Amino acid sequence: MLNGEGYRASLDDGRSVYIRGERIENMARYAPVAATIDRIARTYDRGYDPAPGATNPLLAAPRSAEEFRERLAQLHGEDLMLHVTYQSLMALLTAAGRIEQDFPEGAARVRAYVEDCRRRDVRMVQCITDSKGDRSRSAGAQTDPDQYLHVVERRDDGVVIRGAKLHISGAAIAHELMVMPTKRMKPGEEEYAVACGVAVNTPGVKIVSTMPDQPGDADPREFPLSWDRVLPEALIVFDDVFVPNERIFLDGHVASSAAFAHSLGLWERLSATGGQVRRAEQAVGLAQLIAEANGTERIPHIRDKVNDLVLHATLLRATFDAALVKSREDSDGILIPDELNTNAAKVLAGEGWAAVVARLVDIAGGSTMTAPSPLDFDHPDVAEHLDKYMSGVDGISGIYRARLFHLIKNMTADGFGGWLNVTTIHAGGGLYAQRLVMRKHFDMDSAKATALALLGGVNPVQAERAGAPAGGIAR
Ligand SMILES: Cc1cc2nc3c(=O)[nH]c(=O)nc-3n(C[C@H](O)[C@H](O)[C@H](O)COP(=O)(O)OP(=O)(O)OC[C@H]3O[C@@H](n4cnc5c(N)ncnc54)[C@H](O)[C@@H]3O)c2cc1C
């Protein structure tokens, strides 16, 4: 296994990372991501076991709904790279079961790769979103064939792939890229039906990263939520990258091409929603705390707005819990979260977040954006003034109230708040995709039967012919 130092050293592996027009030689020494790397290194140190063959127990598949719930809570408390790795490994194992019949050799390679990654204790990111060119055309119908990642050469010992994957969270500070088709491919699009594992430092992999707006010398008090949690995002170019056979999980099997995306979608949406449930609850707490500090918590419209937040958080928690409680074991004994509730929760979270932000900012007031920095509270010339003029009701200090505002700003209104706003909608696939999956898994036949029962068991075909319900409407 790796410890924190081992993780830092592992990032100096010749990978090609570019940020703001510069080639970054060693991400472990790149200041804007230093706090995040420290957090990841601490997670590595906590999980480190020098015994030969040891693996991190947090990366094992959960065996019960209770273990599932605890695992997600533990992962949310660690760093995002461990969490993304967990989702990736679970998605791979889920996909292995789903491609078993079509491509058993691919399923065996997936399982061997997962074991190898656990043993090497590496961090993995998810490369699914293609550049996609003209969205109204399928992969094979693009003018430029590289707009979806595809195989450009087959050799006895592997394949060569070309294309790009966009918005890849954490790639610059990970070890492995889990590459998969972004959606189902059709017959004739076999070259696009490719899934594989690629090491980040493989020749031809170019990681062009962006960082959320947070200065490298940020004070943790200014960015209480994001300080050591920002991740570099990346556009990754696969410029004719060779992938050896043992790392190829799917190659040309169009019938199974959606198995990986669907498996990842499920795990990614479940985890993302877990974070959004906590955030929705934190938003309730923040709204109540700032209302109490402002002396507005008993004003009827403020109470109503807090109640809106309570309702949203409660519905979200209930749907998320249902996704865990209704999880089922697959043929390999891995617990698979419930599709309907996972996707419904993700839609609720994604569509509801803008309203949460609006309520919270409305309740808090304009200092959300303009509260002086905690660093100003340290300056002897102004500290006393700031503590006096930023205070609220009797007994509430200026610095406490200012820190609530910094937290609200970090959650809703600065660079990280903006990242959350976009991510809540798009991560795990756009909301449209989740609505499609939700609809597919809803038991429409049962809903129709429930509705027809109101008609007293009338046969709909006869009723249509007769122009009236055959059995009459039950009263
Ligand atoms: C911060 C962040 C982190 C992310 N992390 C990752 C990651 O780690 N790995 C990864 O692979 N991806 C990641 N994503 C990508 C995310 O899954 C995509 O942004 C999302 O799937 C939307 O794709 P797109 O951005 O290409 O937008 P588009 O596909 O261009 O979608 C824009 C809109 O058009 C609609 N649309 C587009 N095409 C169609 C169509 N044919 N039919 C109907 N509607 C259509 C979409 O529903 C959406 O409403 C991340 C995104 C963000 C914002």
The ligand as an ORCA input file, in Angstrom:
! r2SCAN-3c Opt
* xyz 0 1
  C     -17.623     19.874    -12.339
  C     -17.922     18.696    -13.225
  C     -17.261     17.496    -13.011
  C     -17.459     16.430    -13.867
  N     -16.748     15.271    -13.683
  C     -16.768     14.309    -14.637
  C     -15.883     13.183    -14.560
  O     -15.122     13.031    -13.610
  N     -15.909     12.285    -15.580
  C     -16.723     12.425    -16.638
  O     -16.665     11.583    -17.529
  N     -17.576     13.469    -16.746
  C     -17.611     14.408    -15.763
  N     -18.474     15.477    -15.850
  C     -19.248     15.618    -17.081
  C     -20.748     15.525    -16.943
  O     -21.163     14.204    -16.850
  C     -21.281     16.224    -18.216
  O     -21.031     17.606    -18.042
  C     -22.723     15.955    -18.480
  O     -22.909     14.611    -18.843
  C     -23.235     16.838    -19.637
  O     -22.431     16.666    -20.780
  P     -21.799     17.937    -21.506
  O     -21.130     18.772    -20.476
  O     -20.956     17.466    -22.642
  O     -22.999     18.770    -22.018
  P     -23.979     18.444    -23.275
  O     -23.944     16.970    -23.580
  O     -23.573     19.370    -24.341
  O     -25.359     18.778    -22.660
  C     -25.901     20.103    -22.561
  C     -27.426     19.980    -22.572
  O     -27.858     19.445    -23.823
  C     -28.648     18.277    -23.632
  N     -28.306     17.320    -24.690
  C     -27.114     17.152    -25.319
  N     -27.205     16.186    -26.258
  C     -28.456     15.732    -26.217
  C     -29.175     14.747    -26.949
  N     -28.599     14.054    -27.939
  N     -30.476     14.526    -26.629
  C     -31.082     15.230    -25.643
  N     -30.461     16.206    -24.933
  C     -29.170     16.443    -25.212
  C     -28.229     17.739    -22.255
  O     -29.267     16.954    -21.648
  C     -27.990     19.049    -21.496
  O     -29.210     19.549    -21.029
  C     -18.351     16.549    -14.960
  C     -19.051     17.748    -15.141
  C     -18.854     18.804    -14.289
  C     -19.608     20.075    -14.543
*
